[in-house]
Each structure stands twice: as C-alpha cells, then as structure tokens.
Amino acid sequence: MKLKTIAALATLALSANACLAQSQGVTKTEILVGTILDRSGPVAAYRKQTRGGRQLRVDEVNEQGGVKGRKIKLLAQDNTYDPKRSVLAGEKLVNQDKVFLIAGHIGSAHNNALMPIQFEKNVVNFFPLSAAREMYEPVTSAFFPDRSKSVFFIRESTGFAELVF
C-alpha cells in the first residue's frame, strides 16, 4: 500500500479551520513535521522501515512543489521505545524544533506521557499508534487518533482526500 501525503493535514492546518489555527512549524516556505521512532531499541527494525517510507513520501511531495509551495521537512527523533525518552524527544521537537505536528508516535505510555506537552503548544498528535482509551477520549481539536475519522474530517474541511502516512 502506497503511503499517502502529509499534504492533507498541512492543507487543513493552513485553512481557516479554527481547530488548527496556529503557526508553529509553518512558514511561507516550510512545514515542520516531527516523528518519534524507536531507532535503536527493541522494535528498531520495524521503525527503520517506517522512517524510510515516510521520508520517501515527503520527498515525493516536495519534488511536486510541496504543499501550497511549502516544502515539508520531516524531523525524526529516537526514543529507544522508552516513554521517558519519548518525552525528551517530544520536548525537543515541540520546544526547540517547533514542529507543526507529531505523526505516527507508537505506544500508549509514550503518547500519554507526551500529550500534555504537545497540547500545551497546540501541536497536533496525528495518528498515534495505540489502542488505549486515552488516545480517543476526551476529544480535542489537536488530536487525530483514528485514521477513518481523520480522512472524513480532512475531506469535509478542505475537500482534500489524501491522508498523512
């Protein structure tokens, strides 16, 4: 299955939709997207492929002109599949790198530990890979846990049918 583009979420964010109206990670020329992966721990082999696939898709989008002229820059951090390292990686992405969103962060404990930091800065948590109830409740405008609901929301908000990763 071909990975889809980050263009839909970025387009959504750049629209007038109030739930994502913020500017961190979005400039006139660039959109910063963060991802936190286990690149050196127990599931590193799987996440290495995930990182490569995401980067390939970002490269494709950028070769086609980016999103409304903005190039996407994917910033990846290693968490060694440790919730404490996820928080450190997330703090760097949110506070130093100033990403617009963090996509595909795997692990319930990892996401639960990082979400307060993300939401404080209105950084979108897009498609966290977890089945924990906390990933779905309470509903917040900076959180897109379910892929099918996200596709519908993006389509309804922007008319754009593509999806992140």
C-alpha positions in Angstrom: 0.0 0.0 0.0 1.4 3.4 -1.0 1.9 5.8 1.8 -0.2 9.0 1.5 1.0 12.5 1.7 1.2 14.9 4.6 -0.4 17.5 2.3 -3.9 16.9 3.5 -3.1 17.7 7.1 -0.9 20.6 6.2 -3.6 21.9 3.9 -6.1 21.5 6.6 -3.9 23.4 9.0 -3.4 26.2 6.6 -7.1 26.6 6.0 -9.4 28.8 8.1 -10.3 25.8 10.4 -10.1 27.2 13.9 -9.2 23.9 15.5 -5.7 24.0 13.9 -5.3 27.7 13.6 -1.7 28.2 14.8 1.6 28.9 13.2 4.3 26.9 15.0 6.1 24.8 12.4 4.5 26.5 9.4 6.3 29.3 7.5 5.9 30.7 4.0 8.4 28.2 2.7 8.3 25.1 5.0 6.2 22.8 7.2 8.0 21.0 10.0 6.7 17.6 10.9 8.1 15.5 13.7 8.0 11.8 14.3 9.3 9.8 17.2 10.6 6.3 16.5 12.5 3.5 18.1 15.6 3.7 16.1 17.9 1.8 18.5 15.7 -0.2 20.8 13.6 -3.4 20.7 11.4 -2.5 17.7 14.1 -0.6 15.8 14.0 -2.8 12.7 10.3 -2.1 12.1 10.6 1.6 12.7 13.6 2.0 10.4 11.4 1.0 7.5 8.6 3.3 8.7 11.0 6.2 8.9 12.3 5.4 5.4 8.8 5.2 4.0 7.7 8.5 5.5 10.8 10.2 4.2 10.2 8.8 0.7 6.7 10.2 0.6 7.8 13.6 1.9 10.5 13.7 -0.8 7.8 12.9 -3.5 5.6 15.7 -2.2 8.5 18.1 -2.2 9.5 17.2 -5.7 6.0 18.0 -6.8 6.3 21.5 -5.3 5.4 20.8 -1.7 2.1 21.9 -0.1 0.9 25.2 -1.4 4.6 26.0 -2.3 5.8 25.0 1.2 8.4 22.2 1.4 7.8 19.5 4.1 10.7 18.8 6.4 10.5 15.6 8.4 12.4 15.6 11.7 12.8 12.2 13.4 13.8 11.5 17.0 14.9 8.2 18.6 13.1 7.1 21.8 14.6 3.6 22.1 10.9 2.6 22.8 11.2 4.2 26.3 8.4 6.6 27.5 10.9 8.8 29.3 12.9 9.2 26.1 9.7 9.9 24.2 9.1 12.9 26.4 12.6 14.1 25.9 12.3 13.6 22.1 8.9 15.3 22.1 10.1 18.3 24.1 12.9 18.8 21.6 10.5 18.6 18.6 7.9 20.8 20.2 10.0 23.4 22.0 13.3 23.6 20.1 12.5 22.4 16.6 8.9 24.0 16.8 7.2 21.3 14.7 3.6 21.7 13.5 2.7 18.2 14.3 4.0 14.8 15.5 2.8 11.9 13.4 2.6 8.2 14.0 4.1 8.1 17.5 3.8 4.5 18.7 3.0 3.3 22.2 0.3 4.1 24.7 2.6 5.1 27.6 4.7 7.1 25.2 1.8 9.1 23.8 0.2 9.6 27.2 3.5 11.0 28.6 4.0 13.4 25.7 0.4 14.6 25.0 0.4 17.3 27.7 3.5 18.9 26.2 2.1 18.8 22.7 -1.3 20.1 23.6 0.1 23.0 25.7 1.7 24.3 22.5 -1.2 23.2 20.3 1.0 20.7 18.4 -1.2 18.2 16.6 -0.8 14.5 17.7 -1.7 12.8 14.4 -2.4 9.1 14.2 -0.8 7.9 17.4 -0.3 4.1 17.1 -2.1 2.9 20.3 -5.4 1.4 21.2 -5.5 2.9 24.7 -8.8 4.7 25.6 -6.7 7.9 26.3 -5.9 8.1 22.6 -9.6 8.7 21.8 -11.1 10.4 24.9 -11.5 13.2 25.6 -11.8 14.6 22.1 -9.6 17.6 21.4 -9.1 19.6 18.3 -5.3 18.9 18.2 -5.7 15.2 18.2 -6.4 12.9 15.3 -6.3 9.3 16.6 -8.5 7.4 14.1 -7.5 7.3 10.5 -11.0 6.9 9.1 -12.4 9.8 11.1 -9.3 11.9 10.1 -9.9 11.2 6.4 -13.5 12.2 6.8 -12.6 15.4 8.7 -9.9 16.4 6.2 -12.2 15.7 3.3 -15.1 17.7 4.8 -12.9 20.6 5.9 -10.8 21.0 2.9 -12.1 18.9 0.0 -8.8 17.2 0.1 -8.9 13.4 0.2 -5.3 12.4 0.9 -4.0 11.4 4.3 -0.9 11.6 6.3 1.2 8.4 6.3 
